[in-house]
């Protein structure tokens, strides 16, 4: 990531949004499996959302999952730009 403080920012956002603490190692492990093709595949996006929900122990309804998938797939961002994705997701 371009910003070395991005990891700490992500952890702060997760804690603020969910009330759950997640380690930087957990985020890195999850992020290491995300590829540009992940953003293009609905099945892979569903799996990623489930993994994130499990990591922070927060249930995600089918409706919310569908909304996240639609927002990600319809966005004009580059699948390679994780920082832009985080900004988009934290606006909710």
N, C-alpha and C positions, 0 to 999 in steps of 0.2 A: 504494500500500500504506500502511496505517495507520502502520507502523513504518518510519522512514527507514533503519534499520539492517537491515531485512529482506533487502535485496539482498546485503549482505555476509554475512549469515547463510546465505543460499542458497548462495553461492559456497563458504563454508566447509564446508557440508554436502556439497556435490558433491565437493569435494576430499577430504574425509575418507572418504566412501563409495566413491569411485572411484579415488582417487590421481591424478586428472587435474585440471588447472587449467582453469577456464572463465572467460572475461571477463564482466564485468557487462553489457557491450554484447551479447554472445551470448545471455545469459539474457533481457535486455530484448527483443531481437529475436524470440526464440522466444515469450515471454510475450505480446507484442503481438498475436499471431495467435490466442491462446486466448480463446474467448468462452464464456459460460455454456452455449451449445448444444453446445460441444465435449465437455463432460462427459456429455452425454446420448446422444451418438452413438458407437457402438462403432467404426465406421470412422474417425471423427475421433480418437478416443482411441488407436487403433492407430497412426495416422499421427503423433500427438504423441509417443507412446512411442518410435517409431522415430527421430524427430527428436532426441529427448533422448539416446537411445542413441548415435546417430551423433555428436552434439555432444561427448560424453565418450568416444567410441570404446570403448564397452563393449557386447558382444553381449547381446541379451535373447532368451532362449528363448521358444518359443511358449507353454509352460506358464507362465512368469513373466509374459508379456504377458497371458495369460488371467486370471491371479490379480490382476494390477494392475487390469485392466478391471473385474473382478467387485468388487473392493474399492472402487473409485471409484464405480461405479454403485450399489452397495448401501449406501453410507455415507449418513448423514443430514445431511451438511454442505450448505451452500449452494454452488452452483457458482460464485458470485461471491466466495467467501472463499478466496483463494489461500493465505493464511497457514495456515489450517486444513488445506488440502490438503497443504502442505509438511510439517506436523507428522505427518499420517497416513502419508505416504510415507516419512518418515525413521524411523519406528518399526521398519521391516524390517531 
